[in-house]
């Protein structure tokens, strides 16, 4: 569970950065390199989706598992297992149809593919580089016979997907890297593809203080901001306290029609 200090911290503020640098001097050089990359990619790609696609291309070249936020293979496996176990404990059945937004290199996706009936997993991502890594994961796990759908997308309108089709829509560590207009686009359209009784789970970096972003990569939102945004598009939203207790670091909201 996130500490109160972390929840109120403004990571963009100079005071926070100085304190963090004093505690973790080993992170200064990596941050400066990241900041330099951020400025260059932001200059080349003013549009956020194109910008973050370039970020993923850069990260995936070095290490696809680190590109999705896992510094070690053991952590990659553990975070995928956490996502999988949580949804199964919440009733995910093998016959369900699942849309995995920002599926990455199938950190959790390969477990869902293995568990669900053939053809019932749909993974989408903005990054062609990470989808190539996803195909490698699929082959390494020997799951070709499950014929999952892995699709490149430019936006979150879901206009190529059928109405009222998915029992579960899932977005892990997507909104933590998204400006509010991208999140709103998703919430404006996700209700159309949700089946009756279906739900959409998404994680986000939560703050109880000032909403802020670090570079163009990490965004911190108040819970009520996202709950109100969902309501604006006819969705009921609730904060998932049981997820918070797992200690993942991000928070989770579930929305339904």
Number of C-alpha atoms within 10 A of each C-alpha: 14 16 8 10 11 14 17 14 17 21 19 13 11 10 11 13 14 13 11 14 15 12 10 10 12 10 12 15 11 11 12 11 10 15 15 13 15 19 13 12 19 19 11 12 15 10 10 18 18 17 20 21 20 20 20 21 17 15 18 23 12 11 15 24 22 15 19 22 15 18 13 12 12 10 15 18 15 15 17 20 16 14 19 20 15 14 15 13 9 9 9 19 15 16 12 18 23 25 24 24 21 23 28 32 26 26 26 22 24 25 19 25 26 19 19 20 17 18 14 21 26 21 26 22 23 23 25 17 21 28 24 16 19 22 18 14 17 23 12 11 12 12 17 14 11 17 15 23 14 19 14 15 18 13 13 19 17 17 12 7 13 12 14 15 17 26 20 23 24 21 19 22 22 22 21 22 20 21 19 15 10 18 18 18 15 18 23 19 15 25 24 18 21 24 19 13 11 20 22 24 20 21 21 25 21 21 22 17 15 14 17 18 18 14 15 18 16 18 22 26 22 17 19 13 11 20 18 14 17 24 15 13 16 15 20 15 22 16 17 15 12 12 19 15 12 13 11 15 17 19 26 23 18 19 22 20 19
